[in-house]
Amino acid sequence: MPEKKQKLCGKSGLSGHHGRSEVWNYFDKVNDEETKKWLGNCKCKFCGKVIYSPTAIGTNKLWSHRDKCKELPAELRDKSQATISLFTGALSSWKFDQDKSRKALARMIIIDELPFCIVEKAGFKAFCSEVQPKFHLISRQTITKDCYEIFFEEKEKLRTYLSESSTRVCLTSDMWTSIQNLGYLVLTAHFVDKNWILRKKIINFYVVPHPHKGEVIAKVIESCLLEWGLDKIMTITLDNARNNDTCVDDLKKRLNKRNMLLLGGEFFRVRCLAHVINLVVRAGIDEMKETIKRLRRSVKYVRSSPSRLQMFKKCIEEEKITCKRIVCLDVKTRWNSTYLMIDSALPFEKAFDRLEEQDPSYVSECDVIGSKDWANLKSLHAFLEEFYLLTTRISGSHYVSSHTYFDEISNVKVLLTRELSNLDVNRCTMTMKMNEKFDFYCDVDKLNPIFLASLVLDPRNKTEYLELWYDKLLEYDPLLSVAGRKVKVEKFIKSVKLFMSRLYECYRVETTALADGQSTKLVHDLTKKDGKTGSDLKFEIRAKLKRKSTIDVTSDLDRYFNDGIEEESENFDILGWWRGKASNYRAVSIMARDIFSIPITSVASESAFSSAGRVLDPFRSSLTPKLVECLVCAQDWLRSGPLVEVEEQFDQLVEIEKIS
């Protein structure tokens, strides 16, 4: 009769007729030498250690040794035991989970802007078979649904957070035409969270039907705010497009009906400073358009074919120019791109001169750059550098910038005023046009008062700083006498303080209402806990609140003005300072928190178009608008910290080529 094959079962399996425990795959029973019977000794198959574990006490001692045995092969170890993560370095137990793996895959596709079809590619399948053979491969339709689920989950989290937060939200918005010829509107919310950290979140990436009139855009923005439950709006930052003027007027009416704006929307509209600087600089560089055209043609010639570029590189070597960069072509509509073209070309002046001597085609096809042109380009480069650095400073969205607005435009005004006396006729004419355009958009006396309040709420400044700055700015007005300047400064400071008092009153009322709501909740909790009547407790707590309010007669704002100015420090954290002073200046700290979340440019919204352009490239132009919204918004919500650099830098690629 053939031997009956023993059945293997799991760790909890029973021996005897019900099956054999899996532990016997790791141990052998050792019979007694005298009796030739098994009395309970077991020998490990891998290390040879003998352990006494008779049937009466079970197999726990055997399992314990199995888990500790140093000779046990890695592939036979318990998969649920603790392992060290190569990513976090933490010791934790791990177990494969298909659902979690699918979710992680969907997050990867969203964050790294990968195509859905990657899950069906041979390379991905081979990778999964090596890393985790248990992973059940899915189709592109399934991963698309997973991405939608993540979008809705993250959207609900963000909506819940915003609804529970008492902060006011600042908005930026812009329009973009996709490769599908559809007009997308992006709406970004900026706010300081409960930990006093500045945040920005895209809350809408929506197709707006043609024509893109201001009323249509206003309606779309209003419906988005209602969908998100946002009923406390601070400002909206837009560029200077004509339809935006109509949009702001219509949107202000809609939001005022719902009592969503402070002071009736008096400071609701913020003009994008980066766009204003763009208009100002473009008005000036038109004076040197012929010189810029000659440079543009020369750069285009050099980069038009590999042979011409190789010849230009040869000229660079012959002139012993050590600069490792190469000339780049600009985008005509973007002045900062023109500045970068000039910046990249200046080190190669001698190379272009040698190219003129060695390449007859260059002379015949291009109006070559002369010595006077080079002199103009150097002068223009030095002048534009100030504006380029300014644009770089104000374009960030992860740090506070509203309190620097007045400083930045004041510096520009001083720069333009100084250049008006330049002996170079072309430079002076260029500056005059720029100054005229600048005064149209950035007249200090017509500034949005919210930025003056932001400057004053910087504890290193207060009204004393504003007063001195404004007085210094008026010195450049030759028509004003000393006495006239003094009167104008006093009137200016008085108007700023009046505006801040009105704004503070709004916040004081809101803060009081919020405190009353918290007191009511406290009474309710105490009533349930102590069994006292609600009316008795309410009277008691209200009396305490009333006594406390009568002690502090001076308002938070007055005390802030009267307290000393904070000393300057290299790494001064303005949000951190206000967080520490929140208990001293209750309503003012809330006002400062909301004001410091105001972005002075719409770059945060424009940057979404770079991501959208990669998501909606020529190979994925069939994506539906809803799916594009899902990918763009979810990517913004999932990414933490600074945005990931998707495009590699040219200098890094050059270094890699050298190594290889």
Secondary structure, DSSP 8 states (H G I E B T S, - for coil): -------B--TT---GGG-B-GGGGTEEEEE-TTT-SEEEEEEETTT--EEE--GGG-SHHHHHHHHH-TTS-GGGS-TTSEEE-TTT--EEE----HHHHHHHHHHHHHHTT--GGGGGSHHHHHHHHHH-TT-----HHHHHHHHHHHHHHHHHHHHHHHHH----EEEEEEEEE-TTS-EEEEEEEEEE-TTS-EEEEEEEEEE--SS--HHHHHHHHHHHHHHHT---EEEEEE-S-HHHHHHHHHHHHHHHHTT-SGGGGTT-EEE-HHHHHHHHHHHHHGGGHHHHHHHHHHHHHHTSSHHHHHHHHHHHHHTT-----------TT-HHHHHHHHHHHGGGHHHHHHHHHH-HHHHHHS----HHHHHHHHHHHHHHHHHHHHHHHHT-SSS--GGGHHHHHHHHHHHHHHHTT-S-HHHHHHHHHHHHHHHHHH-GGGS-HHHHHHHHTSTTTHHHHHHHHHHHHHTT-TT--HHHHHHHHHHHHHHHHHHHHHHHHHHHHHHHHHHHHHHHHHHHHHHHHH---HHHHHHHHHHHHHHHHHH--S-HHHHHHHS------TT--HHHHHHHTTTTSHHHHHHHHHHTT--SSSHHHHHHHHHHHHHT-GGGTT--HHHHHHHHHHHHHH--SS----S--HHHHHHHHHH-
